[in-house]
Amino acid sequence: MKLSQGKVQRARYRLGLSLEDVAKVCGISKNTVGRAEHEEEIRTLSARKIAGALKVEVADLIKEEAYVEAD
């Protein structure tokens, strides 16, 4: 799953959290949080944990082009 760099950063900044803070709250590595912010592939569970730490829904963090409708 890929998250939007801007959406993750805005949510993090809004709460005044560093990458380390988010990682600590989530119980995941700082590298995973960094990968999420750089729009790299992360596990769905990690995305859920990050969203929870940022007090948003996963859907609020997903890249727009990640939504693809099937015909």
N, CA, C, O and CB atoms as a CASP TS submission, in Angstrom:
PFRMAT TS
TARGET T0000
AUTHOR 0000-0000-0000
METHOD Language model
MODEL 1
PARENT N/A
ATOM      1  N   MET     1       0.854  -1.168   0.000  1.00  0.00           N
ATOM      2  CA  MET     1       0.000   0.000   0.000  1.00  0.00           C
ATOM      3  C   MET     1       0.897   1.228   0.000  1.00  0.00           C
ATOM      4  O   MET     1       1.913   1.270   0.694  1.00  0.00           O
ATOM      5  CB  MET     1      -0.970   0.000   1.222  1.00  0.00           C
ATOM      6  N   LYS     2       0.511   2.226  -0.786  1.00  0.00           N
ATOM      7  CA  LYS     2       1.266   3.468  -0.834  1.00  0.00           C
ATOM      8  C   LYS     2       0.420   4.596  -0.268  1.00  0.00           C
ATOM      9  O   LYS     2      -0.759   4.737  -0.595  1.00  0.00           O
ATOM     10  CB  LYS     2       1.712   3.788  -2.276  1.00  0.00           C
ATOM     11  N   LEU     3       1.047   5.398   0.589  1.00  0.00           N
ATOM     12  CA  LEU     3       0.387   6.559   1.177  1.00  0.00           C
ATOM     13  C   LEU     3       0.903   7.821   0.501  1.00  0.00           C
ATOM     14  O   LEU     3       1.974   7.816  -0.106  1.00  0.00           O
ATOM     15  CB  LEU     3       0.624   6.618   2.712  1.00  0.00           C
ATOM     16  N   SER     4       0.150   8.886   0.608  1.00  0.00           N
ATOM     17  CA  SER     4       0.524  10.168   0.027  1.00  0.00           C
ATOM     18  C   SER     4       1.517  10.891   0.936  1.00  0.00           C
ATOM     19  O   SER     4       1.266  11.077   2.126  1.00  0.00           O
ATOM     20  CB  SER     4      -0.724  11.039  -0.209  1.00  0.00           C
ATOM     21  N   GLN     5       2.633  11.289   0.364  1.00  0.00           N
ATOM     22  CA  GLN     5       3.650  11.997   1.128  1.00  0.00           C
ATOM     23  C   GLN     5       3.065  13.237   1.792  1.00  0.00           C
ATOM     24  O   GLN     5       3.239  13.442   2.994  1.00  0.00           O
ATOM     25  CB  GLN     5       4.822  12.382   0.227  1.00  0.00           C
ATOM     26  N   GLY     6       2.379  14.055   1.021  1.00  0.00           N
ATOM     27  CA  GLY     6       1.824  15.291   1.554  1.00  0.00           C
ATOM     28  C   GLY     6       0.798  15.056   2.643  1.00  0.00           C
ATOM     29  O   GLY     6       0.774  15.773   3.643  1.00  0.00           O
ATOM     30  N   LYS     7      -0.047  14.061   2.458  1.00  0.00           N
ATOM     31  CA  LYS     7      -1.099  13.791   3.445  1.00  0.00           C
ATOM     32  C   LYS     7      -0.514  13.286   4.754  1.00  0.00           C
ATOM     33  O   LYS     7      -0.954  13.692   5.830  1.00  0.00           O
ATOM     34  CB  LYS     7      -2.096  12.771   2.896  1.00  0.00           C
ATOM     35  N   VAL     8       0.476  12.403   4.669  1.00  0.00           N
ATOM     36  CA  VAL     8       1.107  11.880   5.884  1.00  0.00           C
ATOM     37  C   VAL     8       1.847  13.005   6.604  1.00  0.00           C
ATOM     38  O   VAL     8       1.727  13.150   7.821  1.00  0.00           O
ATOM     39  CB  VAL     8       2.081  10.716   5.544  1.00  0.00           C
ATOM     40  N   GLN     9       2.606  13.795   5.859  1.00  0.00           N
ATOM     41  CA  GLN     9       3.363  14.883   6.480  1.00  0.00           C
ATOM     42  C   GLN     9       2.448  15.914   7.122  1.00  0.00           C
ATOM     43  O   GLN     9       2.707  16.357   8.240  1.00  0.00           O
ATOM     44  CB  GLN     9       4.253  15.558   5.452  1.00  0.00           C
ATOM     45  N   ARG    10       1.377  16.304   6.427  1.00  0.00           N
ATOM     46  CA  ARG    10       0.451  17.290   7.002  1.00  0.00           C
ATOM     47  C   ARG    10      -0.163  16.775   8.297  1.00  0.00           C
ATOM     48  O   ARG    10      -0.266  17.514   9.276  1.00  0.00           O
ATOM     49  CB  ARG    10      -0.661  17.636   5.998  1.00  0.00           C
ATOM     50  N   ALA    11      -0.567  15.516   8.302  1.00  0.00           N
ATOM     51  CA  ALA    11      -1.167  14.940   9.515  1.00  0.00           C
ATOM     52  C   ALA    11      -0.138  14.901  10.645  1.00  0.00           C
ATOM     53  O   ALA    11      -0.466  15.175  11.799  1.00  0.00           O
ATOM     54  CB  ALA    11      -1.713  13.513   9.235  1.00  0.00           C
ATOM     55  N   ARG    12       1.089  14.563  10.312  1.00  0.00           N
ATOM     56  CA  ARG    12       2.155  14.498  11.320  1.00  0.00           C
ATOM     57  C   ARG    12       2.481  15.882  11.857  1.00  0.00           C
ATOM     58  O   ARG    12       2.607  16.068  13.067  1.00  0.00           O
ATOM     59  CB  ARG    12       3.417  13.855  10.731  1.00  0.00           C
ATOM     60  N   TYR    13       2.618  16.856  10.958  1.00  0.00           N
ATOM     61  CA  TYR    13       2.932  18.226  11.370  1.00  0.00           C
ATOM     62  C   TYR    13       1.809  18.819  12.222  1.00  0.00           C
ATOM     63  O   TYR    13       2.055  19.540  13.189  1.00  0.00           O
ATOM     64  CB  TYR    13       3.179  19.109  10.138  1.00  0.00           C
ATOM     65  N   ARG    14       0.566  18.497  11.838  1.00  0.00           N
ATOM     66  CA  ARG    14      -0.600  19.017  12.573  1.00  0.00           C
ATOM     67  C   ARG    14      -0.531  18.613  14.044  1.00  0.00           C
ATOM     68  O   ARG    14      -0.943  19.369  14.924  1.00  0.00           O
ATOM     69  CB  ARG    14      -1.917  18.502  11.943  1.00  0.00           C
ATOM     70  N   LEU    15      -0.008  17.417  14.299  1.00  0.00           N
ATOM     71  CA  LEU    15       0.108  16.924  15.675  1.00  0.00           C
ATOM     72  C   LEU    15       1.458  17.263  16.306  1.00  0.00           C
ATOM     73  O   LEU    15       1.689  16.987  17.483  1.00  0.00           O
ATOM     74  CB  LEU    15      -0.104  15.421  15.705  1.00  0.00           C
ATOM     75  N   GLY    16       2.345  17.863  15.513  1.00  0.00           N
ATOM     76  CA  GLY    16       3.662  18.226  16.039  1.00  0.00           C
ATOM     77  C   GLY    16       4.545  17.020  16.326  1.00  0.00           C
ATOM     78  O   GLY    16       5.346  17.041  17.260  1.00  0.00           O
ATOM     79  N   LEU    17       4.401  15.975  15.527  1.00  0.00           N
ATOM     80  CA  LEU    17       5.151  14.739  15.747  1.00  0.00           C
ATOM     81  C   LEU    17       6.302  14.601  14.765  1.00  0.00           C
ATOM     82  O   LEU    17       6.193  15.000  13.605  1.00  0.00           O
ATOM     83  CB  LEU    17       4.228  13.534  15.634  1.00  0.00           C
ATOM     84  N   SER    18       7.396  14.038  15.230  1.00  0.00           N
ATOM     85  CA  SER    18       8.522  13.699  14.364  1.00  0.00           C
ATOM     86  C   SER    18       8.313  12.285  13.836  1.00  0.00           C
ATOM     87  O   SER    18       7.411  11.573  14.278  1.00  0.00           O
ATOM     88  CB  SER    18       9.883  13.818  15.126  1.00  0.00           C
ATOM     89  N   LEU    19       9.160  11.885  12.883  1.00  0.00           N
ATOM     90  CA  LEU    19       9.118  10.503  12.401  1.00  0.00           C
ATOM     91  C   LEU    19       9.321   9.539  13.566  1.00  0.00           C
ATOM     92  O   LEU    19       8.646   8.514  13.668  1.00  0.00           O
ATOM     93  CB  LEU    19      10.194  10.269  11.310  1.00  0.00           C
ATOM     94  N   GLU    20      10.259   9.884  14.437  1.00  0.00           N
ATOM     95  CA  GLU    20      10.552   9.032  15.594  1.00  0.00           C
ATOM     96  C   GLU    20       9.340   8.913  16.517  1.00  0.00           C
ATOM     97  O   GLU    20       9.042   7.834  17.031  1.00  0.00           O
ATOM     98  CB  GLU    20      11.750   9.588  16.375  1.00  0.00           C
ATOM     99  N   ASP    21       8.641  10.039  16.721  1.00  0.00           N
ATOM    100  CA  ASP    21       7.449  10.028  17.581  1.00  0.00           C
ATOM    101  C   ASP    21       6.387   9.093  17.024  1.00  0.00           C
ATOM    102  O   ASP    21       5.813   8.287  17.756  1.00  0.00           O
ATOM    103  CB  ASP    21       6.874  11.446  17.727  1.00  0.00           C
ATOM    104  N   VAL    22       6.129   9.203  15.722  1.00  0.00           N
ATOM    105  CA  VAL    22       5.114   8.355  15.092  1.00  0.00           C
ATOM    106  C   VAL    22       5.516   6.887  15.209  1.00  0.00           C
ATOM    107  O   VAL    22       4.694   6.034  15.543  1.00  0.00           O
ATOM    108  CB  VAL    22       4.916   8.746  13.604  1.00  0.00           C
ATOM    109  N   ALA    23       6.783   6.603  14.931  1.00  0.00           N
ATOM    110  CA  ALA    23       7.271   5.222  15.013  1.00  0.00           C
ATOM    111  C   ALA    23       7.105   4.672  16.425  1.00  0.00           C
ATOM    112  O   ALA    23       6.707   3.520  16.603  1.00  0.00           O
ATOM    113  CB  ALA    23       8.747   5.143  14.586  1.00  0.00           C
ATOM    114  N   LYS    24       7.405   5.484  17.418  1.00  0.00           N
ATOM    115  CA  LYS    24       7.305   5.042  18.808  1.00  0.00           C
ATOM    116  C   LYS    24       5.849   4.750  19.185  1.00  0.00           C
ATOM    117  O   LYS    24       5.556   3.736  19.818  1.00  0.00           O
ATOM    118  CB  LYS    24       7.896   6.106  19.752  1.00  0.00           C
ATOM    119  N   VAL    25       4.946   5.644  18.793  1.00  0.00           N
ATOM    120  CA  VAL    25       3.522   5.451  19.091  1.00  0.00           C
ATOM    121  C   VAL    25       2.996   4.198  18.401  1.00  0.00           C
ATOM    122  O   VAL    25       2.205   3.452  18.979  1.00  0.00           O
ATOM    123  CB  VAL    25       2.703   6.681  18.652  1.00  0.00           C
ATOM    124  N   CYS    26       3.438   3.966  17.159  1.00  0.00           N
ATOM    125  CA  CYS    26       2.971   2.830  16.356  1.00  0.00           C
ATOM    126  C   CYS    26       3.594   1.508  16.764  1.00  0.00           C
ATOM    127  O   CYS    26       2.990   0.449  16.594  1.00  0.00           O
ATOM    128  CB  CYS    26       3.258   3.081  14.908  1.00  0.00           C
ATOM    129  N   GLY    27       4.801   1.573  17.300  1.00  0.00           N
ATOM    130  CA  GLY    27       5.527   0.341  17.563  1.00  0.00           C
ATOM    131  C   GLY    27       6.123  -0.241  16.289  1.00  0.00           C
ATOM    132  O   GLY    27       6.322  -1.451  16.183  1.00  0.00           O
ATOM    133  N   ILE    28       6.407   0.635  15.317  1.00  0.00           N
ATOM    134  CA  ILE    28       7.057   0.205  14.080  1.00  0.00           C
ATOM    135  C   ILE    28       8.346   1.008  13.923  1.00  0.00           C
ATOM    136  O   ILE    28       8.593   1.946  14.682  1.00  0.00           O
ATOM    137  CB  ILE    28       6.112   0.395  12.834  1.00  0.00           C
ATOM    138  N   SER    29       9.155   0.645  12.952  1.00  0.00           N
ATOM    139  CA  SER    29      10.439   1.318  12.786  1.00  0.00           C
ATOM    140  C   SER    29      10.276   2.702  12.158  1.00  0.00           C
ATOM    141  O   SER    29       9.330   2.973  11.419  1.00  0.00           O
ATOM    142  CB  SER    29      11.369   0.465  11.933  1.00  0.00           C
ATOM    143  N   LYS    30      11.238   3.559  12.482  1.00  0.00           N
ATOM    144  CA  LYS    30      11.294   4.889  11.877  1.00  0.00           C
ATOM    145  C   LYS    30      11.433   4.753  10.362  1.00  0.00           C
ATOM    146  O   LYS    30      10.883   5.562   9.615  1.00  0.00           O
ATOM    147  CB  LYS    30      12.473   5.718  12.463  1.00  0.00           C
ATOM    148  N   ASN    31      12.161   3.737   9.906  1.00  0.00           N
ATOM    149  CA  ASN    31      12.342   3.518   8.466  1.00  0.00           C
ATOM    150  C   ASN    31      11.007   3.248   7.769  1.00  0.00           C
ATOM    151  O   ASN    31      10.791   3.704   6.646  1.00  0.00           O
ATOM    152  CB  ASN    31      13.304   2.344   8.224  1.00  0.00           C
ATOM    153  N   THR    32      10.115   2.513   8.427  1.00  0.00           N
ATOM    154  CA  THR    32       8.804   2.233   7.835  1.00  0.00           C
ATOM    155  C   THR    32       7.998   3.518   7.705  1.00  0.00           C
ATOM    156  O   THR    32       7.354   3.751   6.682  1.00  0.00           O
ATOM    157  CB  THR    32       8.029   1.199   8.682  1.00  0.00           C
ATOM    158  N   VAL    33       8.034   4.344   8.731  1.00  0.00           N
ATOM    159  CA  VAL    33       7.324   5.630   8.665  1.00  0.00           C
ATOM    160  C   VAL    33       7.931   6.484   7.553  1.00  0.00           C
ATOM    161  O   VAL    33       7.206   7.132   6.798  1.00  0.00           O
ATOM    162  CB  VAL    33       7.392   6.382  10.037  1.00  0.00           C
ATOM    163  N   GLY    34       9.241   6.484   7.455  1.00  0.00           N
ATOM    164  CA  GLY    34       9.913   7.226   6.395  1.00  0.00           C
ATOM    165  C   GLY    34       9.540   6.725   5.010  1.00  0.00           C
ATOM    166  O   GLY    34       9.334   7.518   4.091  1.00  0.00           O
ATOM    167  N   ARG    35       9.452   5.407   4.860  1.00  0.00           N
ATOM    168  CA  ARG    35       9.042   4.830   3.571  1.00  0.00           C
ATOM    169  C   ARG    35       7.622   5.259   3.221  1.00  0.00           C
ATOM    170  O   ARG    35       7.320   5.547   2.063  1.00  0.00           O
ATOM    171  CB  ARG    35       9.137   3.286   3.609  1.00  0.00           C
ATOM    172  N   ALA    36       6.757   5.301   4.225  1.00  0.00           N
ATOM    173  CA  ALA    36       5.375   5.744   3.989  1.00  0.00           C
ATOM    174  C   ALA    36       5.363   7.186   3.490  1.00  0.00           C
ATOM    175  O   ALA    36       4.605   7.527   2.582  1.00  0.00           O
ATOM    176  CB  ALA    36       4.527   5.616   5.284  1.00  0.00           C
ATOM    177  N   GLU    37       6.204   8.030   4.085  1.00  0.00           N
ATOM    178  CA  GLU    37       6.259   9.435   3.679  1.00  0.00           C
ATOM    179  C   GLU    37       6.910   9.628   2.319  1.00  0.00           C
ATOM    180  O   GLU    37       6.729  10.669   1.688  1.00  0.00           O
ATOM    181  CB  GLU    37       7.007  10.239   4.711  1.00  0.00           C
ATOM    182  N   HIS    38       7.656   8.650   1.866  1.00  0.00           N
ATOM    183  CA  HIS    38       8.285   8.748   0.547  1.00  0.00           C
ATOM    184  C   HIS    38       7.512   7.954  -0.501  1.00  0.00           C
ATOM    185  O   HIS    38       8.030   7.636  -1.572  1.00  0.00           O
ATOM    186  CB  HIS    38       9.730   8.255   0.612  1.00  0.00           C
ATOM    187  N   GLU    39       6.265   7.643  -0.167  1.00  0.00           N
ATOM    188  CA  GLU    39       5.337   6.978  -1.076  1.00  0.00           C
ATOM    189  C   GLU    39       5.846   5.636  -1.570  1.00  0.00           C
ATOM    190  O   GLU    39       5.577   5.231  -2.701  1.00  0.00           O
ATOM    191  CB  GLU    39       5.054   7.864  -2.249  1.00  0.00           C
ATOM    192  N   GLU    40       6.583   4.952  -0.708  1.00  0.00           N
ATOM    193  CA  GLU    40       7.035   3.607  -1.015  1.00  0.00           C
ATOM    194  C   GLU    40       6.017   2.609  -0.483  1.00  0.00           C
ATOM    195  O   GLU    40       5.187   2.944   0.363  1.00  0.00           O
ATOM    196  CB  GLU    40       8.438   3.340  -0.417  1.00  0.00           C
ATOM    197  N   GLU    41       6.086   1.411  -0.974  1.00  0.00           N
ATOM    198  CA  GLU    41       5.164   0.344  -0.585  1.00  0.00           C
ATOM    199  C   GLU    41       5.381  -0.027   0.889  1.00  0.00           C
ATOM    200  O   GLU    41       6.508  -0.281   1.314  1.00  0.00           O
ATOM    201  CB  GLU    41       5.355  -0.902  -1.496  1.00  0.00           C
ATOM    202  N   ILE    42       4.288  -0.055   1.661  1.00  0.00           N
ATOM    203  CA  ILE    42       4.328  -0.522   3.050  1.00  0.00           C
ATOM    204  C   ILE    42       3.179  -1.493   3.258  1.00  0.00           C
ATOM    205  O   ILE    42       2.250  -1.552   2.453  1.00  0.00           O
ATOM    206  CB  ILE    42       4.243   0.674   4.063  1.00  0.00           C
ATOM    207  N   ARG    43       3.246  -2.240   4.323  1.00  0.00           N
ATOM    208  CA  ARG    43       2.177  -3.204   4.633  1.00  0.00           C
ATOM    209  C   ARG    43       0.916  -2.469   5.090  1.00  0.00           C
ATOM    210  O   ARG    43       0.980  -1.378   5.656  1.00  0.00           O
ATOM    211  CB  ARG    43       2.641  -4.207   5.728  1.00  0.00           C
ATOM    212  N   THR    44      -0.216  -3.093   4.830  1.00  0.00           N
ATOM    213  CA  THR    44      -1.497  -2.526   5.233  1.00  0.00           C
ATOM    214  C   THR    44      -1.550  -2.330   6.745  1.00  0.00           C
ATOM    215  O   THR    44      -2.062  -1.316   7.220  1.00  0.00           O
ATOM    216  CB  THR    44      -2.650  -3.426   4.774  1.00  0.00           C
ATOM    217  N   LEU    45      -1.030  -3.281   7.497  1.00  0.00           N
ATOM    218  CA  LEU    45      -1.026  -3.158   8.949  1.00  0.00           C
ATOM    219  C   LEU    45      -0.216  -1.944   9.391  1.00  0.00           C
ATOM    220  O   LEU    45      -0.616  -1.235  10.315  1.00  0.00           O
ATOM    221  CB  LEU    45      -0.466  -4.428   9.590  1.00  0.00           C
ATOM    222  N   SER    46       0.909  -1.702   8.747  1.00  0.00           N
ATOM    223  CA  SER    46       1.722  -0.530   9.078  1.00  0.00           C
ATOM    224  C   SER    46       0.955   0.756   8.759  1.00  0.00           C
ATOM    225  O   SER    46       1.010   1.716   9.527  1.00  0.00           O
ATOM    226  CB  SER    46       3.064  -0.563   8.306  1.00  0.00           C
ATOM    227  N   ALA    47       0.249   0.776   7.641  1.00  0.00           N
ATOM    228  CA  ALA    47      -0.554   1.950   7.278  1.00  0.00           C
ATOM    229  C   ALA    47      -1.628   2.201   8.324  1.00  0.00           C
ATOM    230  O   ALA    47      -1.893   3.348   8.683  1.00  0.00           O
ATOM    231  CB  ALA    47      -1.197   1.764   5.888  1.00  0.00           C
ATOM    232  N   ARG    48      -2.246   1.136   8.813  1.00  0.00           N
ATOM    233  CA  ARG    48      -3.271   1.282   9.863  1.00  0.00           C
ATOM    234  C   ARG    48      -2.670   1.850  11.140  1.00  0.00           C
ATOM    235  O   ARG    48      -3.271   2.706  11.788  1.00  0.00           O
ATOM    236  CB  ARG    48      -3.939  -0.073  10.160  1.00  0.00           C
ATOM    237  N   LYS    49      -1.494   1.377  11.498  1.00  0.00           N
ATOM    238  CA  LYS    49      -0.829   1.863  12.706  1.00  0.00           C
ATOM    239  C   LYS    49      -0.448   3.332  12.568  1.00  0.00           C
ATOM    240  O   LYS    49      -0.625   4.116  13.500  1.00  0.00           O
ATOM    241  CB  LYS    49       0.416   1.024  13.006  1.00  0.00           C
ATOM    242  N   ILE    50       0.070   3.695  11.413  1.00  0.00           N
ATOM    243  CA  ILE    50       0.442   5.095  11.177  1.00  0.00           C
ATOM    244  C   ILE    50      -0.792   5.981  11.233  1.00  0.00           C
ATOM    245  O   ILE    50      -0.775   7.032  11.873  1.00  0.00           O
ATOM    246  CB  ILE    50       1.153   5.252   9.813  1.00  0.00           C
ATOM    247  N   ALA    51      -1.855   5.567  10.572  1.00  0.00           N
ATOM    248  CA  ALA    51      -3.101   6.336  10.596  1.00  0.00           C
ATOM    249  C   ALA    51      -3.604   6.498  12.032  1.00  0.00           C
ATOM    250  O   ALA    51      -4.038   7.582  12.422  1.00  0.00           O
ATOM    251  CB  ALA    51      -4.178   5.650   9.727  1.00  0.00           C
ATOM    252  N   GLY    52      -3.544   5.433  12.804  1.00  0.00           N
ATOM    253  CA  GLY    52      -3.985   5.515  14.193  1.00  0.00           C
ATOM    254  C   GLY    52      -3.161   6.507  14.997  1.00  0.00           C
ATOM    255  O   GLY    52      -3.707   7.277  15.787  1.00  0.00           O
ATOM    256  N   ALA    53      -1.856   6.490  14.799  1.00  0.00           N
ATOM    257  CA  ALA    53      -0.972   7.424  15.513  1.00  0.00           C
ATOM    258  C   ALA    53      -1.248   8.859  15.100  1.00  0.00           C
ATOM    259  O   ALA    53      -1.094   9.784  15.896  1.00  0.00           O
ATOM    260  CB  ALA    53       0.499   7.080  15.253  1.00  0.00           C
ATOM    261  N   LEU    54      -1.658   9.039  13.845  1.00  0.00           N
ATOM    262  CA  LEU    54      -1.930  10.382  13.330  1.00  0.00           C
ATOM    263  C   LEU    54      -3.384  10.801  13.520  1.00  0.00           C
ATOM    264  O   LEU    54      -3.779  11.899  13.130  1.00  0.00           O
ATOM    265  CB  LEU    54      -1.573  10.452  11.862  1.00  0.00           C
ATOM    266  N   LYS    55      -4.178   9.915  14.124  1.00  0.00           N
ATOM    267  CA  LYS    55      -5.582  10.178  14.453  1.00  0.00           C
ATOM    268  C   LYS    55      -6.428  10.482  13.217  1.00  0.00           C
ATOM    269  O   LYS    55      -7.272  11.378  13.216  1.00  0.00           O
ATOM    270  CB  LYS    55      -5.675  11.336  15.426  1.00  0.00           C
ATOM    271  N   VAL    56      -6.167   9.696  12.158  1.00  0.00           N
ATOM    272  CA  VAL    56      -6.935   9.794  10.916  1.00  0.00           C
ATOM    273  C   VAL    56      -7.250   8.380  10.435  1.00  0.00           C
ATOM    274  O   VAL    56      -6.752   7.406  10.999  1.00  0.00           O
ATOM    275  CB  VAL    56      -6.152  10.601   9.820  1.00  0.00           C
ATOM    276  N   GLU    57      -8.058   8.269   9.415  1.00  0.00           N
ATOM    277  CA  GLU    57      -8.348   6.992   8.784  1.00  0.00           C
ATOM    278  C   GLU    57      -7.301   6.717   7.708  1.00  0.00           C
ATOM    279  O   GLU    57      -6.731   7.649   7.141  1.00  0.00           O
ATOM    280  CB  GLU    57      -9.780   6.981   8.183  1.00  0.00           C
ATOM    281  N   VAL    58      -7.052   5.455   7.429  1.00  0.00           N
ATOM    282  CA  VAL    58      -6.105   5.095   6.371  1.00  0.00           C
ATOM    283  C   VAL    58      -6.524   5.751   5.052  1.00  0.00           C
ATOM    284  O   VAL    58      -5.677   6.241   4.305  1.00  0.00           O
ATOM    285  CB  VAL    58      -6.022   3.550   6.208  1.00  0.00           C
ATOM    286  N   ALA    59      -7.816   5.759   4.772  1.00  0.00           N
ATOM    287  CA  ALA    59      -8.316   6.355   3.527  1.00  0.00           C
ATOM    288  C   ALA    59      -7.919   7.821   3.399  1.00  0.00           C
ATOM    289  O   ALA    59      -7.781   8.326   2.285  1.00  0.00           O
ATOM    290  CB  ALA    59      -9.834   6.227   3.454  1.00  0.00           C
ATOM    291  N   ASP    60      -7.733   8.511   4.521  1.00  0.00           N
ATOM    292  CA  ASP    60      -7.330   9.919   4.495  1.00  0.00           C
ATOM    293  C   ASP    60      -5.874  10.088   4.070  1.00  0.00           C
ATOM    294  O   ASP    60      -5.458  11.195   3.725  1.00  0.00           O
ATOM    295  CB  ASP    60      -7.542  10.549   5.864  1.00  0.00           C
ATOM    296  N   LEU    61      -5.095   9.009   4.091  1.00  0.00           N
ATOM    297  CA  LEU    61      -3.665   9.083   3.796  1.00  0.00           C
ATOM    298  C   LEU    61      -3.277   8.468   2.457  1.00  0.00           C
ATOM    299  O   LEU    61      -2.144   8.637   2.007  1.00  0.00           O
ATOM    300  CB  LEU    61      -2.898   8.408   4.882  1.00  0.00           C
ATOM    301  N   ILE    62      -4.196   7.762   1.819  1.00  0.00           N
ATOM    302  CA  ILE    62      -3.881   7.043   0.584  1.00  0.00           C
ATOM    303  C   ILE    62      -3.721   8.017  -0.575  1.00  0.00           C
ATOM    304  O   ILE    62      -4.451   9.001  -0.693  1.00  0.00           O
ATOM    305  CB  ILE    62      -4.974   6.011   0.264  1.00  0.00           C
ATOM    306  N   LYS    63      -2.746   7.715  -1.427  1.00  0.00           N
ATOM    307  CA  LYS    63      -2.540   8.508  -2.644  1.00  0.00           C
ATOM    308  C   LYS    63      -3.787   8.452  -3.510  1.00  0.00           C
ATOM    309  O   LYS    63      -4.425   7.405  -3.617  1.00  0.00           O
ATOM    310  CB  LYS    63      -1.308   8.000  -3.436  1.00  0.00           C
ATOM    311  N   GLU    64      -4.133   9.561  -4.121  1.00  0.00           N
ATOM    312  CA  GLU    64      -5.327   9.640  -4.971  1.00  0.00           C
ATOM    313  C   GLU    64      -5.295   8.614  -6.097  1.00  0.00           C
ATOM    314  O   GLU    64      -6.296   7.944  -6.350  1.00  0.00           O
ATOM    315  CB  GLU    64      -5.464  11.039  -5.557  1.00  0.00           C
ATOM    316  N   GLU    65      -4.160   8.483  -6.775  1.00  0.00           N
ATOM    317  CA  GLU    65      -4.114   7.552  -7.905  1.00  0.00           C
ATOM    318  C   GLU    65      -4.139   6.101  -7.465  1.00  0.00           C
ATOM    319  O   GLU    65      -4.223   5.201  -8.300  1.00  0.00           O
ATOM    320  CB  GLU    65      -2.881   7.802  -8.731  1.00  0.00           C
ATOM    321  N   ALA    66      -4.066   5.861  -6.144  1.00  0.00           N
ATOM    322  CA  ALA    66      -4.148   4.502  -5.643  1.00  0.00           C
ATOM    323  C   ALA    66      -5.586   3.966  -5.785  1.00  0.00           C
ATOM    324  O   ALA    66      -5.812   2.756  -5.806  1.00  0.00           O
ATOM    325  CB  ALA    66      -3.687   4.447  -4.168  1.00  0.00           C
ATOM    326  N   TYR    67      -6.546   4.895  -5.881  1.00  0.00           N
ATOM    327  CA  TYR    67      -7.919   4.495  -6.083  1.00  0.00           C
ATOM    328  C   TYR    67      -8.143   4.261  -7.568  1.00  0.00           C
ATOM    329  O   TYR    67      -8.144   5.202  -8.362  1.00  0.00           O
ATOM    330  CB  TYR    67      -8.897   5.557  -5.530  1.00  0.00           C
ATOM    331  N   VAL    68      -8.327   3.035  -7.926  1.00  0.00           N
ATOM    332  CA  VAL    68      -8.561   2.695  -9.329  1.00  0.00           C
ATOM    333  C   VAL    68      -9.884   1.948  -9.409  1.00  0.00           C
ATOM    334  O   VAL    68     -10.075   0.923  -8.754  1.00  0.00           O
ATOM    335  CB  VAL    68      -7.385   1.836  -9.921  1.00  0.00           C
ATOM    336  N   GLU    69     -10.785   2.472 -10.214  1.00  0.00           N
ATOM    337  CA  GLU    69     -12.086   1.818 -10.354  1.00  0.00           C
ATOM    338  C   GLU    69     -12.005   0.739 -11.421  1.00  0.00           C
ATOM    339  O   GLU    69     -11.386   0.925 -12.469  1.00  0.00           O
ATOM    340  CB  GLU    69     -13.189   2.846 -10.705  1.00  0.00           C
ATOM    341  N   ALA    70     -12.633  -0.380 -11.141  1.00  0.00           N
ATOM    342  CA  ALA    70     -12.707  -1.470 -12.116  1.00  0.00           C
ATOM    343  C   ALA    70     -13.874  -1.221 -13.054  1.00  0.00           C
ATOM    344  O   ALA    70     -14.938  -0.771 -12.629  1.00  0.00           O
ATOM    345  CB  ALA    70     -12.856  -2.846 -11.412  1.00  0.00           C
ATOM    346  N   ASP    71     -13.673  -1.513 -14.320  1.00  0.00           N
ATOM    347  CA  ASP    71     -14.765  -1.332 -15.292  1.00  0.00           C
ATOM    348  C   ASP    71     -15.659  -2.529 -15.331  1.00  0.00           C
ATOM    349  O   ASP    71     -16.628  -2.552 -16.090  1.00  0.00           O
ATOM    350  CB  ASP    71     -14.221  -1.064 -16.679  1.00  0.00           C
TER
END
